[in-house]
Amino acid sequence: MFFLPLAAGFEFNHRSAEQAWLETHGHGYIGQWVALNGGKLISHGPNAALLRDDARSQGVECPFVVRVPVDFGTPSAGWLLT
């Protein structure tokens, strides 16, 4: 496997704070888009582009925007169905 080196001074953001927020609070936003910055909810609603624009207007250059799936929290074993 081949990996490209990161540019000097570049730090990769794993979005672990956002993932933790989703695990804790995602059940309250099922079927909606959420915009997060770190462990903070910026906005939520049915339109991802509007959420992104709202986050940027609040000074968040690169918000984490994701749709909380309808089956959020349901264990997945889809590979067993093949």
C-alpha positions as CSV (number, residue, x, y, z in Angstrom):
1,M,0.0,0.0,0.0
2,F,1.3,3.5,-0.9
3,F,0.8,6.5,1.3
4,L,1.6,10.1,0.3
5,P,3.4,12.1,3.0
6,L,1.5,15.0,4.5
7,A,2.8,18.5,3.9
8,A,5.0,19.9,6.6
9,G,3.0,21.4,9.4
10,F,-0.3,19.8,8.2
11,E,-2.2,18.0,10.9
12,F,-5.0,15.6,9.9
13,N,-8.3,16.2,11.5
14,H,-10.0,12.8,12.3
15,R,-13.2,14.6,13.4
16,S,-13.2,12.5,16.6
17,A,-15.1,15.3,18.6
18,E,-17.8,15.3,15.9
19,Q,-18.1,11.5,15.9
20,A,-18.4,11.5,19.7
21,W,-21.1,14.2,19.5
22,L,-23.0,12.1,17.0
23,E,-22.8,9.0,19.2
24,T,-24.2,11.0,22.1
25,H,-26.7,13.3,20.5
26,G,-27.4,11.8,17.0
27,H,-30.7,10.1,18.1
28,G,-32.3,13.5,18.5
29,Y,-31.7,14.5,14.9
30,I,-32.6,11.3,12.9
31,G,-33.3,12.0,9.3
32,Q,-31.8,15.5,9.5
33,W,-28.6,17.1,8.4
34,V,-26.4,18.4,11.2
35,A,-23.5,20.9,11.0
36,L,-20.9,20.4,13.7
37,N,-17.7,22.1,14.7
38,G,-15.7,20.1,17.2
39,G,-18.2,18.9,19.8
40,K,-20.6,21.7,19.1
41,L,-23.8,21.7,17.1
42,I,-24.0,24.7,14.8
43,S,-27.3,24.0,13.1
44,H,-29.6,21.3,11.8
45,G,-32.3,20.9,9.2
46,P,-33.3,19.3,5.9
47,N,-30.8,21.1,3.6
48,A,-27.0,20.4,3.8
49,A,-26.0,23.4,1.6
50,L,-27.9,25.9,3.8
51,L,-26.3,24.4,7.0
52,R,-22.9,24.7,5.4
53,D,-23.5,28.3,4.5
54,D,-24.9,29.1,7.9
55,A,-21.8,27.6,9.6
56,R,-19.5,29.6,7.3
57,S,-21.4,32.8,8.1
58,Q,-20.6,32.0,11.8
59,G,-16.9,31.8,11.0
60,V,-16.6,28.1,10.7
61,E,-14.4,27.6,7.6
62,C,-14.9,23.8,7.3
63,P,-17.9,22.5,9.2
64,F,-18.6,18.8,9.5
65,V,-21.9,18.3,7.8
66,V,-23.6,14.9,7.8
67,R,-27.0,13.4,7.6
68,V,-28.1,11.3,10.6
69,P,-29.5,8.2,9.0
70,V,-33.1,7.0,9.7
71,D,-31.6,3.7,11.1
72,F,-29.2,5.5,13.4
73,G,-28.2,3.4,16.3
74,T,-29.5,0.2,14.8
75,P,-26.9,-2.6,14.6
76,S,-25.9,-3.4,11.1
77,A,-25.1,-6.9,9.8
78,G,-25.8,-6.3,6.1
79,W,-22.9,-8.5,5.1
80,L,-24.9,-11.5,6.5
81,L,-27.7,-11.0,4.0
82,T,-25.6,-11.8,0.9
